[in-house]
Every structure is written in structure tokens, then in C-alpha cells.
């Protein structure tokens, strides 16, 4: 870990330890985040219509982590991008009201 593996632009020695930085995981923060996501998923299922749910899920990558643009959603659903925008805004307002 402490053996030199190269040097940076200024000529300083780089060790493996320098590039293997582990993120500290705060267990409490992670648990709170998981609880909030579970609560949000419950509201998505409870207060949104099927179309709103599909748009929010695609737009924010809730299942696969891949966020989709409004244009891509519009093409997929055969509706205008502006209509996707209106549906998304309405759905977000519903979720905000439910979450409050």
C-alpha cells in the first residue's frame, strides 16, 4: 500500500494508498435515506395515476438508476414533451403534498 506506483504532474510520488480512498459510510444516514425512499415509493404507489407513476419512475430512474429525458418519455409514450412536463409537474406536486 505504501510502495510508490508512479508520480503526479509535479513529480510527487503516488502510493497505492493515495488512490484507494474508501468513503466513510454513515449507517444512520443510510438508514434514514432508505426510510425516506420507502415512504416515497409508498406515496408513488398510493397517490399517482398509472401514467404519472410511469413518467416519474422513468424520469428519475427509480428502478434501474437510468434517468430518462422528457423527450425520450414523450417518444416512448407517443405524447408531446410539453405534456410530459405538465404530467411530471402535477405528479411532483401530488407527492409533495402527500409527503408534507
C-alpha positions in Angstrom: 0.0 0.0 0.0 2.9 2.3 0.7 5.0 1.3 -2.3 5.4 4.1 -4.9 3.3 3.3 -8.1 4.1 6.5 -10.0 4.2 10.2 -9.8 1.9 13.1 -10.4 2.4 16.1 -12.7 4.5 17.9 -10.1 6.8 14.9 -9.7 5.4 13.9 -6.3 5.4 10.2 -5.6 2.0 8.5 -5.6 1.3 5.5 -3.4 -1.5 2.9 -3.9 -2.9 4.2 -0.6 -3.3 7.6 -2.1 -5.8 6.4 -4.8 -7.6 3.7 -2.7 -9.6 6.1 -0.5 -12.7 4.5 1.0 -15.8 6.5 1.6 -16.9 6.5 5.1 -20.5 5.2 5.3 -22.7 6.8 7.9 -25.1 3.9 8.8 -27.7 6.2 10.4 -27.7 8.5 7.3 -28.1 5.4 5.0 -31.0 4.1 7.2 -32.8 7.4 7.1 -32.3 7.6 3.4 -33.8 4.1 2.9 -36.7 5.0 5.1 -37.4 8.2 3.1 -37.2 6.2 -0.2 -39.6 3.6 1.1 -42.0 6.3 2.2 -41.7 8.0 -1.2 -42.3 4.7 -3.0 -45.4 4.2 -0.9 -46.7 7.6 -1.9 -45.9 7.0 -5.6 -48.0 3.8 -5.5 -50.8 5.4 -3.5 -51.4 8.9 -4.9 -50.2 8.8 -8.6 -52.1 7.6 -11.6 -50.5 4.8 -13.7 -49.3 7.4 -16.3 -47.9 9.7 -13.6 -46.1 6.8 -11.9 -44.6 5.7 -15.2 -43.3 9.2 -16.0 -41.9 9.8 -12.6 -40.3 6.3 -12.5 -38.7 6.8 -15.9 -37.7 10.5 -15.4 -35.9 9.9 -12.2 -34.6 6.3 -12.8 -36.3 4.9 -9.7 -36.0 1.3 -10.7 -32.9 1.0 -12.9 -31.0 4.2 -12.0 -31.2 5.4 -15.6 -32.8 8.9 -15.8 -34.8 9.4 -19.0 -35.3 12.8 -20.6 -38.8 14.3 -21.1 -38.2 14.0 -24.9 -37.4 10.2 -24.6 -40.5 9.7 -22.4 -42.7 11.6 -24.9 -41.4 9.5 -27.8 -41.9 6.3 -25.9 -45.5 7.3 -24.8 -46.4 9.0 -28.1 -47.3 12.3 -26.5 -45.7 15.7 -26.6 -42.7 16.7 -24.5 -44.7 19.6 -23.0 -47.5 17.2 -22.0 -44.9 15.0 -20.2 -43.7 18.2 -18.4 -47.2 19.0 -17.3 -47.8 15.5 -16.0 -44.5 15.4 -14.3 -45.1 18.7 -12.5 -48.6 17.6 -11.4 -47.2 14.3 -10.1 -44.4 16.0 -8.2 -47.0 18.4 -6.6 -49.1 15.4 -5.5 -46.1 13.7 -4.0 -45.0 17.0 -2.3 -48.5 17.4 -0.8 -48.6 13.7 0.4 -45.1 13.9 1.9 -45.8 17.1 3.9 
